[in-house]
Amino acid sequence: MRVGDRISHVKALRPAPRRRVEPLAEPRGLSPDTPPGSEGLAQLLGAGCGRNRYGEHLALRRWFSEPAGCEPQPEALRLIAPDAPKEAADPTQWLFLDTETTGLAGGTGTYAFLVGIAWWDAGGLEFEQFFMRDYSEEHSVLVALGERLAERRVLVTFNGKSFDWPLLETRYRMTRAITPRAPRAHLDLLHPARQLWRLRLGSVRLPELERHVLGWNRGADVMSELIPQIYFDFVRGGPPEPLVPVFRHNQMDLRGLATLAAKVFSLLAEPESASDDALELYGMSRLLHRRGSPAQARGLYTRALESGLPEAVDRAARRELAQLAKRELDFPLANSLWQDLLGDSREGLDAYEQLAIYYEHHAHQPERAATLAREALTNLRKALHSGHIEPGRFRRTQARLEHRLARLMRKASRPVAGRLLADAIG
């Protein structure tokens, strides 16, 4: 980081200077600290000046006819946010949020210099963006955002629980004057997107989801890692033109977020009608499995396996379906799936152990269970030598299997001893 950037970054550690508290009755000239390109930026964007009791900021508002809104079903909402209140199912309460910041790592030294929000209105999507032309305008931006948060109490983000919202909370605290109303619910779509599409796409960055899941391409776009430097250059007196793509990038993120929300909720509302994409089916089955919908998860696991999964994913799907079948006491299905996995160097260890458990506790065949435990120990040692298991897990699994085998040997010997005693008496 260059010296000028470090100075800009360190300034974020200090609360921004407060302006006079009473509302501004008339427009006034720009602060002497405001970068010289500010008026040019407003003209390029068609933006205006937002004003409140803490001063001014650049404000841009637009309405787009796409994407249209959605009506989330309570069942789908429960899969995304199990603890969300009922009002979270009301899309008129949703506020989409995305920030552009002076650093991608977050922390107390990072500003959210551009805050973009959006909401569904009049059959389309309303956008609003608040921009700090210099650091002294942070209070004004945060007040403007707080007003919108009070109007719509359900926050919808993409990685916002880990980044955007904690960063904004930090900036609010550092003002020592402005306290926002916390959202009643926060729907972060990053985590369901990972469950649904990471195996299929590898990356679940929003542009990748737009292209491969939502079916549209945002076109030329500024790279996220360049955005902090573009802002630093502007506040040091650089030209405003490089910031225009940053505003568009933020708008496209909000558009993609809203479109993704509609896609995710429609998909989870009727998972049985999903496409036959095997990896997407597997992703949905895992999400439903973890959210307590075993019947739907089981059907989707089966469909995913029938559609043809890559080898490693196929093994994982069989293991997870076997665990689900076991919990539902469907031992024929569970055992069939465990048998399929016996030859696998990774999943096979668990399969041997699960079958041993079945034959010991349910089939009451300790001899068969003991044979499986011995085979498991043999394969465990092979896995260690081939590097398929780390030493710590090896030791834990070995101790568990040896303990089971000793117990099974004692069980297996009891009937023999009983028969010998009966023969002796007879």
C-alpha positions as CSV (number, residue, x, y, z in Angstrom):
1,M,0.0,0.0,0.0
2,R,1.4,3.4,-1.0
3,V,2.0,6.1,1.7
4,G,-1.0,8.1,0.5
5,D,-3.2,5.1,0.8
6,R,-1.9,4.4,4.3
7,I,-2.8,7.9,5.4
8,S,-6.3,7.5,3.9
9,H,-6.7,4.2,5.7
10,V,-5.5,5.5,9.0
11,K,-8.0,8.4,8.8
12,A,-10.7,5.8,8.9
13,L,-9.7,5.0,12.5
14,R,-10.8,8.5,13.6
15,P,-14.5,9.4,13.8
16,A,-15.4,11.7,10.9
17,P,-15.8,15.3,11.9
18,R,-19.3,16.2,12.9
19,R,-21.2,18.9,11.1
20,R,-23.8,21.1,12.6
21,V,-26.8,19.2,13.9
22,E,-29.7,21.4,12.7
23,P,-31.2,20.6,9.2
24,L,-29.8,22.4,6.2
25,A,-32.3,24.8,4.9
26,E,-30.5,25.8,1.7
27,P,-27.9,24.2,-0.5
28,R,-24.4,25.3,0.2
29,G,-21.0,25.1,-1.5
30,L,-18.8,22.0,-1.3
31,S,-16.5,21.6,1.7
32,P,-12.9,22.7,1.1
33,D,-11.9,19.1,1.7
34,T,-14.2,17.8,-1.1
35,P,-12.2,16.5,-4.0
36,P,-12.2,18.8,-7.1
37,G,-13.8,16.1,-9.3
38,S,-17.0,15.9,-7.2
39,E,-19.1,18.1,-9.3
40,G,-17.9,16.4,-12.5
41,L,-18.8,13.0,-10.9
42,A,-22.3,14.2,-10.1
43,Q,-22.7,15.3,-13.7
44,L,-21.4,12.1,-15.2
45,L,-23.8,10.1,-13.0
46,G,-26.8,12.4,-13.1
47,A,-26.6,12.3,-9.3
48,G,-27.8,14.9,-6.7
49,C,-26.9,16.1,-3.3
50,G,-28.3,14.3,-0.3
51,R,-28.6,16.4,2.9
52,N,-29.5,15.7,6.5
53,R,-28.6,17.0,9.9
54,Y,-25.0,15.9,9.6
55,G,-24.2,17.5,6.2
56,E,-24.2,16.3,2.6
57,H,-23.2,13.4,0.4
58,L,-23.7,12.4,-3.2
59,A,-27.0,10.6,-3.8
60,L,-28.1,8.7,-6.9
61,R,-31.5,7.1,-7.4
62,R,-32.7,4.9,-10.2
63,W,-35.6,2.5,-11.0
64,F,-35.2,-0.5,-13.3
65,S,-38.0,-2.7,-14.6
66,E,-36.0,-5.8,-13.9
67,P,-35.8,-8.0,-12.0
68,A,-39.4,-8.4,-10.9
69,G,-40.2,-9.2,-7.3
70,C,-40.9,-12.6,-5.8
71,E,-43.2,-14.0,-3.1
72,P,-41.2,-16.2,-0.9
73,Q,-43.0,-19.2,0.6
74,P,-42.6,-19.8,4.4
75,E,-41.2,-23.3,3.7
76,A,-38.4,-21.8,1.5
77,L,-37.7,-19.0,4.1
78,R,-37.3,-21.6,6.8
79,L,-34.6,-23.3,4.7
80,I,-32.7,-20.0,4.3
81,A,-33.2,-18.5,7.8
82,P,-34.8,-21.0,10.2
83,D,-35.1,-18.4,13.0
84,A,-36.4,-15.5,11.0
85,P,-39.6,-13.9,12.1
86,K,-42.7,-14.1,10.0
87,E,-42.3,-10.6,8.6
88,A,-39.1,-11.8,6.8
89,A,-41.5,-13.5,4.3
90,D,-42.9,-10.1,3.3
91,P,-40.8,-8.9,0.3
92,T,-42.0,-5.3,0.9
93,Q,-39.9,-5.4,4.0
94,W,-36.7,-6.4,2.2
95,L,-33.8,-4.1,1.7
96,F,-31.0,-5.4,-0.6
97,L,-27.6,-4.0,0.5
98,D,-24.1,-4.0,-1.0
99,T,-21.1,-1.8,-0.1
100,E,-17.9,-0.7,-1.9
101,T,-15.1,-0.2,0.6
102,T,-11.6,1.1,1.1
103,G,-10.4,-2.4,1.8
104,L,-11.5,-5.9,1.2
105,A,-10.4,-7.3,4.6
106,G,-12.8,-5.1,6.7
107,G,-11.8,-4.0,10.2
108,T,-11.9,-0.6,12.0
109,G,-9.7,1.0,9.4
110,T,-12.1,0.4,6.5
111,Y,-14.7,2.9,5.2
112,A,-17.8,1.9,3.3
113,F,-17.4,4.8,0.8
114,L,-20.3,3.8,-1.4
115,V,-23.5,2.2,0.1
116,G,-25.9,0.7,-2.4
117,I,-29.4,-0.3,-1.5
118,A,-32.4,-1.5,-3.5
119,W,-36.0,-2.7,-2.9
120,W,-38.8,-3.9,-5.0
121,D,-41.3,-1.2,-6.0
122,A,-43.9,-0.6,-8.7
123,G,-43.1,-3.9,-10.4
124,G,-39.4,-3.3,-10.6
125,L,-36.3,-2.6,-8.6
126,E,-35.6,0.8,-7.0
127,F,-31.9,1.6,-6.5
128,E,-30.3,4.2,-4.2
129,Q,-26.6,4.9,-3.7
130,F,-25.0,7.0,-1.1
131,F,-21.4,8.2,-1.8
132,M,-18.8,9.9,0.4
133,R,-17.1,12.5,-1.6
134,D,-14.7,12.9,1.2
135,Y,-14.2,11.3,4.6
136,S,-16.1,14.0,6.5
137,E,-19.3,12.9,4.7
138,E,-19.5,9.6,6.5
139,H,-22.0,10.7,9.1
140,S,-24.3,12.0,6.4
141,V,-24.2,8.7,4.5
142,L,-24.8,6.6,7.6
143,V,-27.8,8.7,8.6
144,A,-29.3,8.3,5.1
145,L,-28.8,4.6,5.3
146,G,-30.3,4.4,8.8
147,E,-33.5,6.1,7.5
148,R,-33.9,3.3,4.9
149,L,-33.1,0.6,7.4
150,A,-35.9,2.0,9.6
151,E,-38.4,1.7,6.7
152,R,-37.5,-1.8,5.6
153,R,-36.4,-4.1,8.4
154,V,-35.3,-7.3,6.6
155,L,-31.7,-7.1,5.2
156,V,-30.8,-9.2,2.2
157,T,-27.1,-9.5,1.3
158,F,-24.5,-11.7,-0.3
159,N,-21.9,-12.3,2.3
160,G,-23.3,-9.4,4.3
161,K,-23.4,-11.2,7.6
162,S,-19.6,-11.7,7.5
163,F,-18.6,-8.4,5.8
164,D,-21.0,-5.6,4.9
165,W,-23.1,-5.4,7.9
166,P,-20.4,-5.9,10.6
167,L,-18.4,-3.2,8.8
168,L,-21.3,-0.8,8.8
169,E,-22.0,-1.6,12.5
170,T,-18.4,-0.7,13.2
171,R,-18.6,2.6,11.3
172,Y,-21.8,3.5,13.2
173,R,-20.2,2.8,16.5
174,M,-17.2,4.9,15.6
175,T,-19.3,7.9,15.0
176,R,-20.2,7.9,18.7
177,A,-23.4,9.6,17.7
178,I,-25.5,7.6,15.3
179,T,-27.2,4.3,16.3
180,P,-29.0,2.4,13.5
181,R,-32.0,0.2,14.0
182,A,-30.7,-3.3,13.8
183,P,-32.5,-5.4,11.1
184,R,-35.3,-7.7,12.3
185,A,-33.9,-10.4,10.1
186,H,-30.8,-10.8,7.8
187,L,-31.0,-13.1,4.8
188,D,-27.5,-13.9,3.6
189,L,-27.7,-15.7,0.2
190,L,-24.0,-16.7,0.1
191,H,-24.5,-19.8,2.2
192,P,-27.5,-21.3,0.3
193,A,-25.7,-20.4,-2.9
194,R,-22.7,-22.4,-1.8
195,Q,-24.8,-25.4,-0.9
196,L,-26.7,-25.3,-4.2
197,W,-24.0,-24.4,-6.8
198,R,-20.4,-24.6,-5.5
199,L,-19.8,-28.1,-6.7
200,R,-21.2,-27.3,-10.1
201,L,-19.4,-23.9,-10.5
202,G,-16.4,-24.1,-8.3
203,S,-16.8,-20.4,-7.6
204,V,-20.0,-18.8,-6.2
205,R,-18.9,-15.2,-6.8
206,L,-22.0,-13.2,-7.8
207,P,-20.9,-12.6,-11.5
208,E,-20.4,-16.4,-11.9
209,L,-23.8,-17.1,-10.5
210,E,-25.3,-14.5,-12.8
211,R,-23.7,-16.0,-15.8
212,H,-24.2,-19.7,-15.1
213,V,-27.3,-19.9,-12.9
214,L,-29.3,-16.7,-13.6
215,G,-28.6,-16.6,-17.3
216,W,-27.3,-13.1,-17.9
217,N,-24.0,-11.4,-18.3
218,R,-23.3,-8.0,-16.7
219,G,-20.7,-7.3,-19.4
220,A,-17.6,-5.2,-18.8
221,D,-17.0,-4.8,-15.1
222,V,-14.4,-3.3,-12.8
223,M,-12.4,-5.8,-10.8
224,S,-13.3,-5.7,-7.1
225,E,-9.7,-5.6,-6.0
226,L,-9.2,-2.3,-7.9
227,I,-12.1,-0.5,-6.4
228,P,-10.3,0.8,-3.2
229,Q,-7.4,2.2,-5.2
230,I,-9.9,4.0,-7.5
231,Y,-11.5,5.7,-4.5
232,F,-8.1,6.6,-3.0
233,D,-7.1,8.2,-6.3
234,F,-10.3,10.2,-6.4
235,V,-10.1,11.7,-2.9
236,R,-6.5,12.7,-3.6
237,G,-7.7,14.8,-6.5
238,G,-7.8,12.3,-9.4
239,P,-10.4,12.4,-12.2
240,P,-14.0,11.3,-11.5
241,E,-14.4,9.1,-14.6
242,P,-12.9,5.9,-13.1
243,L,-15.6,6.0,-10.4
244,V,-18.5,5.6,-12.9
245,P,-17.8,1.9,-13.4
246,V,-17.7,1.5,-9.6
247,F,-21.2,2.8,-9.3
248,R,-22.4,0.5,-12.1
249,H,-20.6,-2.4,-10.5
250,N,-22.5,-1.7,-7.3
251,Q,-25.8,-1.5,-9.2
252,M,-25.1,-4.8,-10.9
253,D,-24.3,-6.5,-7.6
254,L,-27.7,-5.3,-6.3
255,R,-29.5,-6.4,-9.4
256,G,-27.8,-9.8,-9.2
257,L,-28.6,-10.1,-5.6
258,A,-32.3,-9.4,-6.2
259,T,-32.4,-11.9,-9.1
260,L,-30.6,-14.5,-7.0
261,A,-33.1,-14.1,-4.2
262,A,-36.0,-14.8,-6.6
263,K,-34.2,-17.8,-8.0
264,V,-33.3,-19.3,-4.6
265,F,-36.7,-18.9,-3.1
266,S,-38.5,-20.2,-6.2
267,L,-36.2,-23.2,-6.3
268,L,-36.6,-24.1,-2.6
269,A,-40.4,-23.5,-2.7
270,E,-40.7,-26.5,-5.1
271,P,-37.5,-28.5,-5.0
272,E,-39.2,-31.6,-6.6
273,S,-39.7,-29.6,-9.8
274,A,-36.0,-28.6,-10.1
275,S,-34.0,-29.4,-13.2
276,D,-32.2,-32.7,-13.7
277,D,-28.8,-31.1,-13.2
278,A,-27.2,-33.8,-10.9
279,L,-25.0,-31.4,-8.9
280,E,-27.8,-28.9,-8.4
281,L,-30.0,-31.7,-7.1
282,Y,-27.3,-32.8,-4.8
283,G,-26.8,-29.3,-3.5
284,M,-30.5,-29.0,-2.8
285,S,-30.6,-32.4,-1.1
286,R,-27.8,-31.4,1.3
287,L,-29.5,-28.1,2.1
288,L,-32.8,-29.8,2.8
289,H,-31.0,-32.5,4.8
290,R,-29.4,-30.0,7.1
291,R,-32.5,-27.9,7.5
292,G,-34.6,-30.9,8.8
293,S,-36.6,-31.9,5.6
294,P,-35.5,-35.6,5.4
295,A,-38.3,-36.8,3.1
296,Q,-37.6,-34.2,0.4
297,A,-33.8,-34.6,0.9
298,R,-34.1,-38.4,0.4
299,G,-35.9,-38.0,-2.9
300,L,-33.4,-35.5,-4.2
301,Y,-30.4,-37.6,-3.2
302,T,-31.9,-40.4,-5.1
303,R,-32.6,-38.2,-8.2
304,A,-29.0,-36.8,-8.0
305,L,-27.5,-40.3,-8.0
306,E,-29.8,-41.5,-10.8
307,S,-28.8,-38.4,-12.9
308,G,-25.1,-39.3,-12.7
309,L,-22.8,-37.5,-10.3
310,P,-19.0,-37.3,-10.6
311,E,-17.3,-40.2,-8.8
312,A,-16.2,-38.3,-5.6
313,V,-19.5,-36.6,-5.3
314,D,-21.4,-39.8,-6.0
315,R,-19.6,-41.5,-3.0
316,A,-20.4,-38.6,-0.7
317,A,-24.1,-38.6,-1.8
318,R,-24.3,-42.4,-1.1
319,R,-22.8,-41.9,2.3
320,E,-25.2,-39.0,3.2
321,L,-28.2,-40.9,1.9
322,A,-27.2,-44.0,3.9
323,Q,-26.9,-41.9,7.1
324,L,-30.4,-40.4,6.4
325,A,-31.8,-43.9,5.7
326,K,-30.2,-45.2,8.9
327,R,-31.8,-42.4,11.0
328,E,-35.2,-43.4,9.5
329,L,-34.5,-47.1,10.3
330,D,-34.5,-48.0,6.7
331,F,-31.7,-50.5,7.2
332,P,-32.1,-52.3,3.8
333,L,-31.4,-49.1,1.9
334,A,-28.6,-48.0,4.3
335,N,-26.8,-51.3,4.2
336,S,-27.1,-51.5,0.4
337,L,-25.4,-48.0,0.1
338,W,-22.7,-48.9,2.7
339,Q,-22.0,-52.1,0.7
340,D,-21.5,-50.0,-2.4
341,L,-18.8,-48.0,-0.5
342,L,-16.8,-50.8,1.0
343,G,-14.1,-50.7,-1.7
344,D,-13.6,-46.9,-1.5
345,S,-10.4,-45.8,0.3
346,R,-12.1,-42.9,2.0
347,E,-15.7,-43.6,2.4
348,G,-15.2,-47.4,2.9
349,L,-13.8,-47.0,6.4
350,D,-17.1,-45.5,7.6
351,A,-19.0,-48.1,5.6
352,Y,-17.3,-51.0,7.4
353,E,-17.9,-49.5,10.8
354,Q,-21.6,-48.7,10.0
355,L,-22.2,-52.3,8.8
356,A,-20.4,-53.6,11.9
357,I,-22.8,-51.5,14.1
358,Y,-25.8,-52.9,12.2
359,Y,-24.8,-56.5,12.6
360,E,-23.9,-56.1,16.2
361,H,-26.9,-54.2,17.5
362,H,-29.7,-54.9,15.0
363,A,-29.0,-58.2,13.3
364,H,-27.4,-59.6,16.5
365,Q,-24.7,-61.4,14.5
366,P,-21.5,-60.6,16.5
367,E,-19.4,-63.0,14.4
368,R,-20.3,-61.1,11.2
369,A,-19.8,-57.7,12.9
370,A,-16.3,-58.9,14.2
371,T,-15.3,-59.9,10.6
372,L,-16.3,-56.4,9.4
373,A,-14.3,-54.8,12.2
374,R,-11.2,-56.8,11.3
375,E,-11.6,-55.8,7.6
376,A,-12.0,-52.2,8.7
377,L,-8.8,-52.3,10.7
378,T,-6.9,-53.8,7.7
379,N,-8.2,-51.1,5.4
380,L,-7.5,-48.4,8.0
381,R,-3.8,-49.3,8.0
382,K,-3.8,-49.3,4.2
383,A,-5.3,-45.8,4.3
384,L,-2.6,-44.6,6.6
385,H,0.2,-45.9,4.5
386,S,-1.3,-44.5,1.3
387,G,-1.9,-41.1,2.9
388,H,-5.7,-41.2,2.7
389,I,-6.1,-40.5,6.4
390,E,-4.2,-38.2,8.7
391,P,-2.5,-39.8,11.8
392,G,-4.7,-38.2,14.4
393,R,-7.9,-39.6,12.8
394,F,-6.1,-42.9,12.3
395,R,-5.4,-43.3,16.0
396,R,-8.9,-42.3,17.0
397,T,-10.5,-44.7,14.5
398,Q,-8.1,-47.5,15.4
399,A,-8.9,-47.2,19.1
400,R,-12.6,-47.2,18.4
401,L,-12.5,-50.3,16.1
402,E,-10.2,-52.3,18.4
403,H,-12.5,-51.6,21.4
404,R,-15.5,-52.7,19.3
405,L,-13.7,-55.9,18.1
406,A,-12.7,-56.8,21.7
407,R,-16.3,-56.5,22.7
408,L,-17.6,-58.5,19.7
409,M,-15.1,-61.3,20.5
410,R,-16.4,-61.6,24.0
411,K,-20.0,-61.7,22.6
412,A,-19.1,-64.3,20.0
413,S,-17.5,-66.6,22.6
414,R,-20.5,-66.7,25.0
415,P,-22.7,-69.0,22.8
416,V,-19.7,-71.4,22.3
417,A,-19.1,-71.6,26.1
418,G,-22.8,-72.2,26.7
419,R,-22.9,-75.1,24.2
420,L,-19.8,-76.7,25.8
421,L,-21.4,-76.5,29.2
422,A,-24.7,-78.0,27.9
423,D,-22.8,-80.8,26.3
424,A,-20.9,-81.5,29.5
425,I,-24.1,-81.6,31.5
426,G,-25.8,-83.8,29.0
